[in-house]
């Protein structure tokens, strides 16, 4: 996009489709891929980190919890602090920070150092993901926002297709440090790409104190954010410990685990692509309901993989299919739902939603670690099922309150 296509201080969405928005959306998609790969590199290499640094699985899971807490607290705070920043510079610098501290994490000499460096590395996800989504409104007209937002969130699905399985394989064959190093390299590439293709002067309108008050006082908007907290909490209770679960309960080695994660990721990408194509017709709220039901179905059927004697890899993969199709798609639908409900409050709601994602991940990792310490590794799915059903109930309630959102799109 050339400078002539945007003003030096863009504050509103274009009125027609910008033909040059494609390169910017692809750069943001890649940035989300890198962010997702970095977030999920710990679950993928959990076993190797534990063995390499001589710490327990629950203690290693603290790497997920600490990062999630920092991002959860930092995302809404960052939304206020960076309100006036040019988004090209902000997004590029956040990926640069990510690359530097992921590289430093790869060189950590001990678990204590890794914990500190990992926490610092996890600051950019609280900035990049919500601010990339909020910037979409400056690149495409309102009628295309839903699809554009779900498109850039395909990066997270791609991270599950390539990032997490690859990190699991690299961790099993070469060691976790190489997996962290690969993410660092990709982050630097992403920073250069964003810097090159995003236009100057992208400054979404800052959310006023009144805007934050409207967001926080809206039962419907905060209900939608709570849905994100519950489904993220639900998934990460089990997903954070995929590596030890499948090693101990299913007898899988590194290659089988990488294959399962690849299966999970391929269908996660497929689910997000399907959602991106049909979300404007279905409506974001209905799409969220469908994805939550899919996650719940897998968690309810999860024990069947070991119910008929020796664990079956392909039966397990089949049972995981609804979760794979719906897990990442649910996140994209939630982002689109918030933008549709209150476009003028998108910067605040998406920041809060991102905060809820990582807070849920932190809670899930902490709950999973606690359950494993109590010898309840085999029962993680039950807790996840209960949490996602709570999220489904909250989602249906929030849908009935949608008309009460201040300035909601009708």
TIKOL-903576 format. One record per residue (C-alpha): x, y, z; residue number from 1; residue in three letters. Coordinates in Angstrom, 2 decimals, always signed. Layout:
// residues N
x, y, z, nr, rest
X, Y, Z, NUM, ALA
...
//
This chain:
// residues 410
x, y, z, nr, rest
+0.00, +0.00, +0.00, 1, UNK
+1.48, +3.32, -1.02, 2, UNK
+1.45, +6.47, +1.03, 3, UNK
-1.10, +7.96, -1.35, 4, UNK
-3.64, +5.31, -0.41, 5, UNK
-3.73, +6.35, +3.23, 6, UNK
-3.43, +9.58, +5.08, 7, UNK
-0.55, +10.17, +7.42, 8, UNK
-2.89, +9.72, +10.38, 9, UNK
-5.55, +7.23, +9.36, 10, UNK
-8.36, +7.04, +11.89, 11, UNK
-11.19, +5.32, +10.06, 12, UNK
-11.76, +2.33, +7.83, 13, UNK
-11.75, +2.74, +4.08, 14, UNK
-15.10, +2.93, +2.37, 15, UNK
-14.20, +0.43, -0.35, 16, UNK
-11.94, -2.53, -0.66, 17, UNK
-8.31, -1.54, -0.85, 18, UNK
-6.64, -3.64, -3.54, 19, UNK
-3.29, -3.32, -1.77, 20, UNK
-4.56, -4.65, +1.58, 21, UNK
-3.56, -8.21, +0.65, 22, UNK
+0.20, -7.88, +1.30, 23, UNK
-0.43, -6.26, +4.68, 24, UNK
-2.90, -8.97, +5.70, 25, UNK
-0.43, -11.67, +4.67, 26, UNK
+2.30, -10.03, +6.77, 27, UNK
-0.04, -9.89, +9.78, 28, UNK
-1.01, -13.52, +9.18, 29, UNK
+2.68, -14.49, +9.23, 30, UNK
+3.21, -12.43, +12.36, 31, UNK
+0.42, -14.32, +14.11, 32, UNK
+1.97, -17.57, +12.91, 33, UNK
+5.26, -16.63, +14.57, 34, UNK
+3.49, -15.50, +17.74, 35, UNK
+1.52, -18.76, +17.86, 36, UNK
+4.59, -20.90, +17.19, 37, UNK
+6.46, -19.18, +20.03, 38, UNK
+3.59, -19.54, +22.47, 39, UNK
+3.17, -23.24, +21.67, 40, UNK
+6.86, -24.14, +21.54, 41, UNK
+6.86, -24.94, +25.27, 42, UNK
+3.97, -27.47, +25.12, 43, UNK
+5.65, -29.06, +22.10, 44, UNK
+9.03, -29.43, +23.83, 45, UNK
+7.83, -29.92, +27.41, 46, UNK
+9.35, -33.38, +27.80, 47, UNK
+12.77, -32.33, +26.50, 48, UNK
+12.91, -29.12, +28.59, 49, UNK
+12.03, -31.17, +31.68, 50, UNK
+14.75, -33.74, +31.00, 51, UNK
+17.38, -31.26, +29.81, 52, UNK
+17.09, -28.89, +32.77, 53, UNK
+16.26, -31.61, +35.31, 54, UNK
+12.93, -30.20, +36.46, 55, UNK
+9.55, -31.87, +36.90, 56, UNK
+6.72, -31.70, +34.35, 57, UNK
+4.53, -29.51, +36.63, 58, UNK
+7.48, -27.19, +37.25, 59, UNK
+8.17, -26.97, +33.51, 60, UNK
+4.50, -26.13, +32.98, 61, UNK
+5.14, -22.98, +35.03, 62, UNK
+6.80, -21.57, +31.90, 63, UNK
+3.33, -21.51, +30.31, 64, UNK
+1.64, -20.13, +33.41, 65, UNK
+4.07, -17.24, +33.95, 66, UNK
+3.96, -16.18, +30.32, 67, UNK
+0.17, -16.37, +30.27, 68, UNK
-0.18, -14.26, +33.40, 69, UNK
+2.11, -11.52, +32.06, 70, UNK
+0.32, -11.40, +28.72, 71, UNK
-3.08, -11.54, +30.37, 72, UNK
-2.28, -8.52, +32.52, 73, UNK
-0.30, -6.71, +29.86, 74, UNK
-2.63, -6.83, +26.84, 75, UNK
-5.23, -4.31, +28.08, 76, UNK
-2.52, -2.16, +29.69, 77, UNK
-0.56, -2.11, +26.43, 78, UNK
-3.71, -1.13, +24.51, 79, UNK
-3.76, +2.11, +26.50, 80, UNK
-0.02, +2.76, +26.49, 81, UNK
+0.47, +2.28, +22.73, 82, UNK
-2.78, +3.95, +21.61, 83, UNK
-1.00, +6.73, +19.75, 84, UNK
+1.75, +4.60, +18.20, 85, UNK
+2.01, +4.10, +14.48, 86, UNK
+0.99, +0.47, +13.97, 87, UNK
+3.70, -0.27, +11.44, 88, UNK
+6.39, +0.59, +13.98, 89, UNK
+4.58, -0.98, +16.91, 90, UNK
+3.97, -4.33, +15.23, 91, UNK
+7.45, -4.54, +13.72, 92, UNK
+9.14, -3.67, +17.02, 93, UNK
+7.05, -6.21, +18.92, 94, UNK
+8.21, -8.99, +16.58, 95, UNK
+11.80, -7.77, +16.88, 96, UNK
+11.54, -7.93, +20.70, 97, UNK
+10.05, -11.41, +20.36, 98, UNK
+12.94, -12.61, +18.21, 99, UNK
+15.63, -11.24, +20.52, 100, UNK
+14.21, -12.79, +23.70, 101, UNK
+13.31, -16.10, +22.06, 102, UNK
+16.95, -16.31, +20.99, 103, UNK
+18.06, -15.44, +24.52, 104, UNK
+15.72, -18.13, +25.90, 105, UNK
+17.34, -20.68, +23.59, 106, UNK
+20.68, -19.89, +25.27, 107, UNK
+19.39, -19.97, +28.87, 108, UNK
+21.93, -21.79, +31.09, 109, UNK
+19.40, -22.91, +33.71, 110, UNK
+15.69, -23.24, +34.43, 111, UNK
+15.69, -20.02, +36.49, 112, UNK
+17.15, -18.03, +33.61, 113, UNK
+14.74, -19.65, +31.16, 114, UNK
+11.77, -18.69, +33.33, 115, UNK
+12.82, -15.02, +33.37, 116, UNK
+13.72, -14.84, +29.68, 117, UNK
+10.57, -16.69, +28.65, 118, UNK
+8.48, -14.22, +30.62, 119, UNK
+10.15, -11.30, +28.81, 120, UNK
+9.68, -13.03, +25.46, 121, UNK
+5.96, -13.40, +26.13, 122, UNK
+5.31, -9.65, +26.29, 123, UNK
+4.88, -9.11, +22.50, 124, UNK
+1.95, -11.56, +22.05, 125, UNK
-0.13, -9.25, +24.25, 126, UNK
+0.65, -6.42, +21.84, 127, UNK
+0.90, -7.95, +18.38, 128, UNK
-2.21, -10.14, +18.23, 129, UNK
-4.81, -7.61, +19.46, 130, UNK
-3.25, -4.63, +17.69, 131, UNK
-3.00, -6.55, +14.41, 132, UNK
-6.71, -7.37, +14.65, 133, UNK
-7.61, -3.78, +15.56, 134, UNK
-5.61, -2.53, +12.56, 135, UNK
-7.65, -4.62, +10.13, 136, UNK
-10.41, -2.01, +10.28, 137, UNK
-8.01, +0.47, +8.67, 138, UNK
-7.18, -1.88, +5.82, 139, UNK
-10.57, -3.20, +4.66, 140, UNK
-14.17, -1.89, +4.58, 141, UNK
-16.63, -2.92, +7.32, 142, UNK
-18.31, -5.55, +5.14, 143, UNK
-15.02, -7.48, +4.89, 144, UNK
-13.82, -7.18, +8.49, 145, UNK
-15.06, -10.57, +9.65, 146, UNK
-13.26, -12.43, +6.90, 147, UNK
-10.12, -10.27, +7.19, 148, UNK
-9.86, -10.86, +10.93, 149, UNK
-10.34, -14.62, +10.59, 150, UNK
-7.78, -14.56, +7.76, 151, UNK
-4.99, -13.05, +9.85, 152, UNK
-5.83, -15.49, +12.64, 153, UNK
-5.12, -18.33, +10.24, 154, UNK
-1.57, -17.70, +11.40, 155, UNK
-2.40, -19.39, +14.69, 156, UNK
-3.78, -22.40, +12.84, 157, UNK
-0.67, -22.54, +10.69, 158, UNK
+1.38, -22.48, +13.88, 159, UNK
-0.47, -25.60, +15.00, 160, UNK
+0.06, -27.24, +11.61, 161, UNK
+3.76, -26.47, +11.36, 162, UNK
+5.00, -24.81, +14.53, 163, UNK
+3.95, -27.14, +17.31, 164, UNK
+4.56, -30.46, +15.49, 165, UNK
+7.91, -29.19, +14.23, 166, UNK
+8.92, -28.01, +17.68, 167, UNK
+7.93, -31.40, +19.13, 168, UNK
+10.01, -33.19, +16.51, 169, UNK
+12.99, -30.83, +16.86, 170, UNK
+12.79, -31.12, +20.64, 171, UNK
+12.83, -34.91, +20.44, 172, UNK
+15.64, -35.11, +17.88, 173, UNK
+17.84, -32.02, +18.32, 174, UNK
+16.73, -30.50, +21.61, 175, UNK
+14.39, -27.73, +22.71, 176, UNK
+16.98, -24.97, +22.21, 177, UNK
+16.90, -25.45, +18.45, 178, UNK
+13.11, -25.13, +18.44, 179, UNK
+13.31, -21.83, +20.33, 180, UNK
+16.03, -20.63, +17.97, 181, UNK
+13.88, -21.35, +14.92, 182, UNK
+11.05, -19.23, +16.33, 183, UNK
+13.54, -16.41, +16.99, 184, UNK
+14.68, -16.46, +13.37, 185, UNK
+11.12, -16.42, +12.05, 186, UNK
+10.25, -13.49, +14.33, 187, UNK
+13.05, -11.42, +12.81, 188, UNK
+11.79, -12.28, +9.32, 189, UNK
+8.27, -11.27, +10.39, 190, UNK
+9.49, -7.94, +11.77, 191, UNK
+11.17, -7.09, +8.47, 192, UNK
+8.09, -8.16, +6.48, 193, UNK
+5.68, -6.06, +8.57, 194, UNK
+7.99, -3.05, +8.35, 195, UNK
+8.17, -3.36, +4.58, 196, UNK
+4.50, -3.76, +3.64, 197, UNK
+2.38, -1.98, +6.26, 198, UNK
+1.63, +1.65, +5.47, 199, UNK
+2.84, +4.56, +7.58, 200, UNK
+0.36, +6.51, +9.65, 201, UNK
-1.90, +3.65, +10.77, 202, UNK
-3.20, +4.96, +14.09, 203, UNK
-6.57, +3.54, +15.15, 204, UNK
-8.54, +6.02, +17.26, 205, UNK
-7.46, +5.80, +20.89, 206, UNK
-10.05, +4.37, +23.24, 207, UNK
-11.15, +7.06, +25.65, 208, UNK
-11.75, +6.54, +29.33, 209, UNK
-15.45, +6.57, +28.50, 210, UNK
-14.89, +3.87, +25.88, 211, UNK
-13.13, +1.63, +28.40, 212, UNK
-15.94, +2.28, +30.85, 213, UNK
-18.55, +1.32, +28.24, 214, UNK
-16.66, -1.88, +27.49, 215, UNK
-16.19, -2.92, +31.10, 216, UNK
-19.77, -2.10, +32.05, 217, UNK
-21.33, -3.98, +29.13, 218, UNK
-22.60, -7.41, +30.30, 219, UNK
-22.68, -8.69, +26.72, 220, UNK
-19.13, -7.64, +25.81, 221, UNK
-17.65, -8.87, +29.07, 222, UNK
-19.69, -12.06, +28.71, 223, UNK
-18.08, -12.69, +25.32, 224, UNK
-14.64, -12.06, +26.84, 225, UNK
-15.52, -14.51, +29.65, 226, UNK
-16.32, -17.15, +27.02, 227, UNK
-12.76, -16.80, +25.73, 228, UNK
-11.40, -17.21, +29.25, 229, UNK
-13.37, -20.42, +29.82, 230, UNK
-12.65, -22.10, +26.49, 231, UNK
-8.95, -21.19, +26.68, 232, UNK
-8.83, -22.43, +30.29, 233, UNK
-10.56, -25.62, +29.18, 234, UNK
-8.28, -26.40, +26.25, 235, UNK
-4.98, -25.63, +27.96, 236, UNK
-5.76, -27.85, +30.95, 237, UNK
-5.10, -30.78, +28.63, 238, UNK
-3.35, -29.26, +25.61, 239, UNK
-0.44, -27.84, +27.64, 240, UNK
+0.40, -31.39, +28.70, 241, UNK
-0.13, -33.19, +25.40, 242, UNK
+3.50, -34.36, +25.38, 243, UNK
+3.57, -36.05, +28.82, 244, UNK
-0.05, -37.24, +28.49, 245, UNK
+0.54, -39.06, +25.22, 246, UNK
+3.89, -40.39, +26.35, 247, UNK
+2.56, -41.84, +29.60, 248, UNK
-1.06, -42.68, +28.76, 249, UNK
-0.76, -43.59, +25.07, 250, UNK
+2.85, -44.79, +24.88, 251, UNK
+3.74, -42.34, +22.07, 252, UNK
+7.27, -41.37, +21.20, 253, UNK
+8.40, -38.05, +19.70, 254, UNK
+7.58, -39.08, +16.11, 255, UNK
+4.03, -40.25, +16.95, 256, UNK
+3.40, -37.12, +19.00, 257, UNK
+4.60, -34.92, +16.13, 258, UNK
+2.28, -36.82, +13.76, 259, UNK
-0.70, -36.33, +16.10, 260, UNK
+0.05, -32.62, +16.46, 261, UNK
+0.37, -32.35, +12.69, 262, UNK
-3.03, -34.04, +12.32, 263, UNK
-4.44, -31.68, +14.91, 264, UNK
-2.93, -28.69, +13.16, 265, UNK
-3.97, -29.62, +9.61, 266, UNK
-7.60, -29.89, +10.64, 267, UNK
-7.24, -26.79, +12.80, 268, UNK
-6.22, -24.91, +9.66, 269, UNK
-9.08, -26.49, +7.71, 270, UNK
-11.56, -25.45, +10.39, 271, UNK
-10.31, -21.88, +10.35, 272, UNK
-10.45, -21.73, +6.55, 273, UNK
-14.04, -22.99, +6.58, 274, UNK
-14.94, -20.47, +9.22, 275, UNK
-13.28, -17.63, +7.31, 276, UNK
-15.33, -18.50, +4.23, 277, UNK
-18.70, -18.78, +5.96, 278, UNK
-18.56, -16.56, +9.06, 279, UNK
-20.21, -13.54, +7.45, 280, UNK
-23.16, -15.76, +6.46, 281, UNK
-23.39, -17.75, +9.71, 282, UNK
-22.77, -14.84, +12.03, 283, UNK
-19.96, -14.86, +14.63, 284, UNK
-22.20, -15.77, +17.60, 285, UNK
-23.56, -18.90, +15.91, 286, UNK
-20.04, -19.83, +14.79, 287, UNK
-18.82, -19.60, +18.40, 288, UNK
-21.62, -21.93, +19.56, 289, UNK
-20.74, -24.50, +16.89, 290, UNK
-17.04, -24.47, +17.76, 291, UNK
-17.64, -24.80, +21.51, 292, UNK
-19.90, -27.80, +20.90, 293, UNK
-17.16, -29.39, +18.77, 294, UNK
-14.54, -28.96, +21.52, 295, UNK
-16.93, -30.39, +24.12, 296, UNK
-17.68, -33.42, +21.92, 297, UNK
-14.01, -34.41, +21.73, 298, UNK
-13.42, -33.96, +25.45, 299, UNK
-16.51, -36.07, +26.24, 300, UNK
-15.30, -38.90, +23.97, 301, UNK
-11.61, -38.61, +24.96, 302, UNK
-11.46, -41.78, +27.18, 303, UNK
-12.65, -44.01, +24.33, 304, UNK
-9.14, -44.01, +22.86, 305, UNK
-8.06, -46.34, +25.69, 306, UNK
-11.37, -48.13, +26.28, 307, UNK
-10.80, -51.10, +23.99, 308, UNK
-7.52, -52.56, +25.19, 309, UNK
-4.33, -51.13, +23.70, 310, UNK
-4.57, -47.42, +22.82, 311, UNK
-5.37, -46.85, +19.15, 312, UNK
-3.58, -43.95, +17.47, 313, UNK
-6.10, -43.58, +14.66, 314, UNK
-9.15, -43.89, +16.91, 315, UNK
-7.58, -41.24, +19.10, 316, UNK
-6.95, -39.02, +16.07, 317, UNK
-10.58, -39.46, +14.96, 318, UNK
-11.86, -38.51, +18.41, 319, UNK
-9.61, -35.44, +18.39, 320, UNK
-11.02, -34.30, +15.02, 321, UNK
-13.90, -32.09, +16.26, 322, UNK
-11.57, -30.32, +18.70, 323, UNK
-8.98, -29.86, +15.98, 324, UNK
-11.54, -28.36, +13.59, 325, UNK
-13.01, -26.04, +16.21, 326, UNK
-10.22, -25.08, +18.64, 327, UNK
-8.50, -22.35, +16.67, 328, UNK
-11.63, -21.41, +14.73, 329, UNK
-13.33, -20.53, +18.02, 330, UNK
-10.70, -17.88, +18.71, 331, UNK
-11.17, -16.31, +15.29, 332, UNK
-14.96, -16.32, +15.68, 333, UNK
-14.66, -14.63, +19.06, 334, UNK
-12.51, -11.83, +17.64, 335, UNK
-14.95, -11.26, +14.79, 336, UNK
-17.87, -11.37, +17.25, 337, UNK
-16.43, -8.58, +19.37, 338, UNK
-15.67, -6.38, +16.35, 339, UNK
-19.19, -6.93, +15.01, 340, UNK
-20.84, -6.14, +18.35, 341, UNK
-19.06, -2.82, +18.90, 342, UNK
-16.71, -1.70, +16.09, 343, UNK
-15.86, +1.56, +17.86, 344, UNK
-14.67, -0.34, +20.95, 345, UNK
-12.66, -2.96, +19.04, 346, UNK
-9.24, -1.89, +20.34, 347, UNK
-10.42, -2.34, +23.92, 348, UNK
-12.46, -5.52, +23.44, 349, UNK
-9.81, -7.30, +21.38, 350, UNK
-7.14, -6.37, +23.92, 351, UNK
-9.33, -7.77, +26.71, 352, UNK
-10.07, -10.85, +24.62, 353, UNK
-6.38, -11.48, +24.03, 354, UNK
-5.83, -11.02, +27.75, 355, UNK
-8.52, -13.64, +28.38, 356, UNK
-6.84, -16.08, +25.97, 357, UNK
-3.54, -15.96, +27.80, 358, UNK
-5.09, -15.77, +31.25, 359, UNK
-7.03, -18.91, +30.36, 360, UNK
-3.83, -20.57, +29.17, 361, UNK
-2.11, -19.66, +32.43, 362, UNK
-5.00, -21.01, +34.50, 363, UNK
-5.19, -24.17, +32.40, 364, UNK
-1.46, -24.84, +32.70, 365, UNK
-1.63, -24.23, +36.46, 366, UNK
-4.69, -26.48, +36.92, 367, UNK
-3.15, -29.20, +34.76, 368, UNK
+0.10, -29.06, +36.74, 369, UNK
-1.82, -29.31, +40.01, 370, UNK
-3.83, -32.30, +38.78, 371, UNK
-0.72, -34.07, +37.49, 372, UNK
+0.98, -33.53, +40.85, 373, UNK
-2.02, -35.28, +42.44, 374, UNK
-1.73, -38.23, +40.04, 375, UNK
-4.75, -37.20, +37.95, 376, UNK
-3.09, -37.00, +34.53, 377, UNK
-5.69, -39.39, +33.06, 378, UNK
-8.56, -37.11, +34.13, 379, UNK
-7.48, -33.77, +32.66, 380, UNK
-10.14, -33.99, +29.94, 381, UNK
-12.98, -34.09, +32.51, 382, UNK
-11.99, -30.73, +33.96, 383, UNK
-11.62, -29.34, +30.46, 384, UNK
-15.10, -30.58, +29.53, 385, UNK
-16.69, -28.91, +32.54, 386, UNK
-15.00, -25.59, +31.74, 387, UNK
-15.97, -25.54, +28.07, 388, UNK
-19.61, -26.28, +28.96, 389, UNK
-19.57, -23.30, +31.31, 390, UNK
-18.19, -21.24, +28.42, 391, UNK
-20.99, -22.46, +26.16, 392, UNK
-23.61, -21.40, +28.70, 393, UNK
-22.04, -17.96, +29.09, 394, UNK
-21.88, -17.57, +25.30, 395, UNK
-25.59, -18.25, +24.88, 396, UNK
-26.38, -15.80, +27.69, 397, UNK
-24.17, -13.10, +26.13, 398, UNK
-25.92, -13.61, +22.80, 399, UNK
-29.25, -12.75, +24.37, 400, UNK
-27.74, -9.52, +25.77, 401, UNK
-26.18, -8.39, +22.48, 402, UNK
-28.78, -5.66, +21.92, 403, UNK
-27.65, -3.90, +25.10, 404, UNK
-24.11, -3.17, +23.81, 405, UNK
-23.49, +0.61, +23.52, 406, UNK
-23.24, +1.55, +19.85, 407, UNK
-23.62, -2.07, +18.76, 408, UNK
-23.83, -2.89, +15.09, 409, UNK
-27.40, -3.90, +14.39, 410, UNK
//
